[in-house]
Amino acid sequence: MSHLLEVNDLEVKFALRFGDITAIDGVSFSLEKGERLGLVGESGAGKSVTGFSIINLISKPGYISKGTIFFEGNEISSYSDEKMRKIRGNRISMIFQDPMMTLNPVFTIGFQMFETLQAHRKISKSDARDIALEKLKKVHIPSPEQRLSQYPHELSGGMRQRIIIAISLLTDPAIIIADEP
C-alpha cells in the first residue's frame, strides 16, 4: 500500500545570475492518512519552499532539481499546471502565512469561498453557501452569514486567518499544508 504523500530526496534550487542556490537538499518524508507531520526549522530553512514544492507552486527562478513527490500513488512533481489545478485546493490545500496575500481585496469572502468550491465541484450556489457556512462555523467565525458579504479588509487579522483555514477545509482535502498560520 502506498503512502498518502511521499517526498523522496527533494532538492529545490533557485537560478541566480551568479549561479544556482540550493534551498532544499535531500528532504525525504512520508505521510499516511490521518497522520500529522510538522516541519520544524529556523527561518530560511526551507519549510515554506517544501510546501510550495508539494503543490507545484515554485515559481521561477526556483525549480525542483532532483527528487520525487508522490501523492496517492502518483508522481506529481512533473504535473502540468492544468493537471495540478485538479489537486491543488481540492485534494491538497495550503494555508498561506499571510491572509491578505491570499484573500482578494475586491471580492467578498462569500464569493471567494463559492468560487473555490465551484472550481472543484459541480455544485449549486445554494449548496456552496451551505458548505461555506458550515466551514466558517467549524473555525468559530462569529456571525458567519454576515461574514460572507464582507470584504477581507473589514475583518481582523485573526478572523482573516480563520477564513483562510475555512477555505482550505472547503473541499475536504486529503492533506492540508499549514505554512505557519
Steps between C-alpha positions, in 0.01 A plus 500: 500500500638841406528801729256789471799727438859398443784744440832341399836678490343834405740768385384849404729763353469863403683608184671833558738703282803377691389135516243270652421518871373182667200574722410138581746214488396137543167538683313170539188412697170318467153565632224248559128574503404647838858591594631845586849604402686814602806641329702695755795723428645846518384781276629433150541126560269407211173415675289725276691399188428135583127576527499698176688216328237245601225701331725601209498873578873559477531790261803597296781538568426202729480143375497142627842371398478150647265265681144378477167591656233229507142580595249214521745283307556746213823688435379863490817712491499510120123554459390782272326802654169374361541159661618653830193730514288187546704414812600842637223651712300181464690190618789703649430840655745751634456761771741779407681716757338832408121502455506842331720353228259208463165678510407724208408845637245576225282192557284408798589208722193316371596548135848365566368199690234422237754538219735252671224242533365551149851469352526145633143373515182519299298671769218753518556840659251403773692182585830692485356753745395222739846341492670839543285578805575156647877555465482854643316362802759223533777760545286703743431804282231706675197600287611288202207609280610863538865415429411358158406849379805672650831584338835390646594851618185508715627212714766477769827322424403202714163471330661520155734216602202288607326581170807361318484187716128465418577536128766228528237269652233562233577200280580258784858457377713196571787730608512852639839670496512773763778751439527646852142626543 
